[in-house]
Amino acid sequence: MKIAILSRNTRLYSTKRLVEAGRERGHVVRVLDPLRCYVRIAPGAVAIRYNGKPVRDIDAVIPRIGTSSTFYGTAVLRQLEMMGVYTPNPSDAVLRARDKLRCLQILAAQGIAMPITVFGDNPDDSADVLALLGEPPHVIKLNEGSQGTGVVLAEKRSASQSVIEAFRGLYANFLVQEFIAEANGSDIRCFVVGKKVVAAMQRVASPGDFRANLHRGGSAVAAVLSAEEKRIAVRAAAALGLEIAGVDLLRSNRGPLLLEVNASPGLEGIEAATGVDVAGAIMNLLESREREKGVVASSRRRS
């Protein structure tokens, strides 16, 4: 197979592991910086060029698109899709996951349990918006933040209102959620590939913090999931249209709650914590889709 990885940095652990896993299996793997790709759009003649040369004959593309390049990166991914290239995470699915509000709305419609979340724009409505949520503490987070950035814990209602005012002053879109105290500063990262969870870890926040992200100094150990946790993780990824996803859950007194879904989950932390070859599992998925495509093509020729 000829596989492209959309990534801005070839030295990132996740990018390197995917390259290694693909080449170990005999695939041709190429890393493309999405910001160096440029496209031609015309009826019946869509094309992509990279460093002055055409990009063609790619069988599959794995998007590793960061938040800072969401718009351009998904545009490049969409162009590859228009050229008939398979991707486990289509551009529209990446956009659904990247927008936390849209993501939660989609998953709530599927009946997936999550922390109560409120959203409002007008300052005159702030008091009533918080009343819909209930008593503090409240978690206030930027709508397109990642790795724990732009997430604030407000322990008093006055603090919630102050943070909301500050975010509004920056013209930022944000959500306000209930704080799940019994989670004790930990969450569960479920790594979904295809239709199953291939690895899971429990992340614990560093002392004095409530965010369990490893990029914020948290630690991680392998986690054993319940059947319900596995079911929620797989359902959430499928509802967004993702075949590769990091699904974050909180363990609460009312059962597992979905926190968020990441369309470009990192491999370093979960491979280190669990010892699972996640990059290999991703390659297994691409290979299975390639085999399915061959079977379909063969069936069409016979008919």
PyMOL commands that set and color helices and strands:
alter all, ss='L'
color gray80, all
select helices_A, chain A and resi 13-24+34-36+67-82+91-98+100-109+123-133+157-169+181-183+214-216+227-240+268-274+278-302
alter helices_A, ss='H'
color red, helices_A
select strands_A, chain A and resi 2-6+28-32+37-40+47-50+53-54+60-63+117-118+138-142+151-154+174-178+186-193+196-204+219-222+244-252+255-262
alter strands_A, ss='S'
color yellow, strands_A
deselect
rebuild
show_as cartoon
